[in-house]
Amino acid sequence: MALTKRKALLLTLSSAAVAATLTAPAQAQGRADSASAVPALSWKACAVGPGECADLRVPLDYREPTGPQVTIAVSRLASDHPERRRGTLLMIPGGPGGSGKDKLAKKGPALREATQGAYDIVTLDPRGVGDSVRADCGLAEDDRDIASFRSWPGADGDISENVDRSRRIADACARNGGAVLRSMTSANEARDIDRFRQALGERKLSAWASSYGTYVGAVYAQKYPQHTDRWVLDSNGDPDPTRVARGWLANMSGAADDRFPDFAAWASDPARDAAHRVAERPEDVRPLFLALAGKLDRVPARADGKDQLTGNRLRQAMQQALYNDNSFPGLAALIVAARDAGDTPLPFEAQVLPPSDAAVTMAVICNDVRWPRSVPSYARAVAEDRARHPLTAGMPVNVSPCTFWKDAPTDEPTRITDEGPSNVLMVQNLRDPAVPYSGALKMRRAFGDRARMVAVDAGGHNAYLSGVTSSAAARACADRTVSEFFVTGKRPDGDVLCR
């Protein structure tokens, strides 16, 4: 799934500060997933952004509901038409590592308008994110450089450096992460959501889940079907319980191939200025990009104390830019500048993840399911994937810290089935660079008649209320269909394609 940028002002809690957040609850809570009494929330105006904020106390470990508690930050944007209000709509952020509070600030007003004030809109910062309880693996800055943190292989496909880094990260997380890091799982996020529901005093929630959040939303709908109302899953991954995040990452190879032609058409448009026109024809953009990345593989990441553009940094920039058409100009300008620089190294500002962001991003995907341990199997997978999908150079199937993770999963991965209410509406771009349409079809098949799917003839990640102007008719069709479902409950009789 897709990685998120965190605001620099967010401070990482030290391990001592994290420990200080673990306090005994005021009273026993009963069984872990029961509907035992949960204190009402104390809302106050958010310090930053719209709406109201509150703290939700949840068990650190739901197997010990009367044990230590941690804080989950929650926020709310109340209906601006109370007379139309029919319930509460939960925004489930992506990631792992996405902030619900940030998403509410960016998309909450548009969602409230699209749903005509029918809901109070609420969200949460999952464990490890934003104002919720944090953890820190104590990773060095070089290991948090996103082009290193994501396992981009060496120039010739060698993964030895990736193996060393993955072992180092896994060891550091085992040594420094503690119980909070071990508690960061999709299953616990679903449990935290249900505790949030209880604190809100709601019998049911509606939801708009995005990206990785669609898996959390699917898990919640499987575990708590009686508490789901109108359930929208936007940008869906393959829910295969034996692979979970490993499968999502592997699917990114083909997803980039699906999406790159949209960028190639944009970057070769005669209307582009010289700083953004990569090539004269769409079919020339891909080979130019591949040749340039190969050339930059010979450039060191740092020289004279300054970061430089490398092949993997260019590939990482490409993979991220494919998420949204609005990022095309930046990628095109980077390619043109590197092309025109010839043999002169190009300065580049490396993207370094904050410590807690790196921790939660890795913890969730490693805690959810055990990954294969055989290093040679990853080397073979990388070689095969590089040949089939050179744009992503083997990164999506490469070794990761999960290969060497010390702790076994606490929960069995959830199998999504067709057992439950028929109240799920999926929405999916046909050319999603993170979670391809092929993977979304597997989620659709898993839900069976519980779901309908709106396929959108558009590129990019996230389909509903994207605000992107390309493929305007298809996007308007999707927005209209999803909003109507939220407002009236009307869902298409079958799957539909918005062209």
Secondary structure, DSSP 8 states (H G I E B T S, - for coil): -------TT-----HHHHHHT-B--SS---STTS---------EE-SSSSSEEEEEEEESSTTSTTS-EEEEEEEEE--S-GGG--EEEEEE--TTT--HHHHHHHHHHHHHHHTTT-EEEEEE--TTSTTS--------HHHHBHHHHTT---TTS--HHHHHHHHHHHHHHHHH-HHHHHT--HHHHHHHHHHHHHHHT-S-EEEEEETHHHHHHHHHHHH-GGGEEEEEEES-----TTTTHHHHHHHHHHHHHHHHHHHHHHHT-TTS-TTT---SSHHHHHHHHHHHHHHHTTS-SEETTEEB--HHHHHHHHHHHTT-GGGHHHHHHHHHHHHHHTTS--B----B--HHHHHHHHHHHHHHS-----HHHHHHHHHHHHHH-TTTTTGGGS--GGGG-SS--SS------S-S-S-EEEEEEEE-SSS-HHHHHHHHHHHGGGEEEEEEEEESS--TT----TTHHHHHHHHHHHHHHHHH----SS-EEE-
